[in-house]
């Protein structure tokens, strides 16, 4: 393992802490406001449990998010530079958040203060567990000896091969986030229409299909995996869910019945992304020949 640099990401990555050794990566917390009360979302949910967050949304309360500020970036990045380590920061898609702007300001300040250190800031164009998927694989590359420069090159090459397919249970959350019209949200809810979305090559959201019912949505996601997945039998697949573990396990079983993959890991979608997708969100992430 190349221990001369640190992989850093933020809490939008929704990467289960059980998939990496403590201290192997740094995950910067992000602020969330739930029913008027602000808290920081950490990877270990120390300030707000997943159940409490989603139960509050189910009770009709609302939540909102804010970007990481420059001071917080400096607070989390500088100690590694002080210790003589270089940094690669894998950031949430710039098409969905302006957080990367604060990161770049902080990094320019730190480069002046630590001119001998290398700091890579990469706009991954990935979101949620898709970002976590990229971070997970980047860590495996570091463990296998990739240098900082080689890892940065790998990330830039592979980031647009990470496919994000997902659906949501309540269209009103997407409406409040400006992703669907009010008419579409009301009609979709009445007729159990489930939009199937992707994170596209620009890092934004695109509605690909509108499907009736969860089973059909799951089957459609699996069909897209079959069509675009690269060497699926050798892949580790991620499934993300918005406090809907039963649905995630159902999707896992359906994938196992249709496709022979190496591993499947199920993990929850945290409050930052969950604020915009709501309870019941279901997603799958894999390497494909195109998004």
C-alpha positions, 0 to 999 in steps of 0.5 A: 500500500502506498501510504504517502497520500490520503484519500478524502471524500465527503458524507455524500458518498454514502459508503458503509463504514464496514467496507473500509478500515478505520482511518484508511480514508477521511470522510468530511461531514456535511450539514443537514437541516431537518425540521428546522434543526441543523446537524452534521451528517457523519459516516457513522451517523453519530448525530442523527440515526438513519431511522430517525431521519427517515421517520421524520420525513415520513411524518411530513417534515422537510429537510435541506442541505448546505455545502461544506464551507472553506473553513471545514475543508481546511480543518480536515485537510490541513492535518494530513499536509502537516504530517507530510502526506499528499491528498486526493479529494474525490468530490460530489458531482459539481452538477448537483452541488457547489461544494467543490467551489469551496474545496477549490478555494481551500485547496488553493490556500493550502497549496500556498501554505504547503508548497511541497505537498500535492493536492488533487481535487477531482470532480467525480461527476458521481453521486451518493453511493456511486461516489462511494463506489468510486472511493471504494475502488480507489482505496483498493487501488491504493492498497495495491500500490497505486501512486497518487498520480496513477490513482488520479489518472485511474479515477479520471479514466473510470469515473464515467463508467460508474453507472447510477440507476435509481428509483424513488418511492415518493415523487414529491421529494424530487419535485421539491428539488426541482427534478419533476414538475408538480403535475408529474409528481401528483400524477405519478404518486396517484398512478404509482409511476416510478421514474427510473433515473441515472446520473448522466455524463455531466453529473446531473440527473436524467429521467430515463423511463417512467415505470409502474410498480417496484418489481418492474423498476427492478427488472428494468434496472437489471436489464440495463445492467445486462446491456451495459455492464462490463464483466459483471461476473467479476464485479462487486455491485452496490445497492443503495436504499433510503431506509428500505432494506426489504426492497434492497434485499429483493433487488439483491435476490433478483440480481443474483437470480439473473446475473452472476456477480462477484459480490453485492453490498447493500448500504443505506443512503444517508441524510444528505442525498436522502433529503432529495430522494426521500424514503424508499429510494432504491439504487444500483451501482456498477461499472458499465461501458457507458452511463 
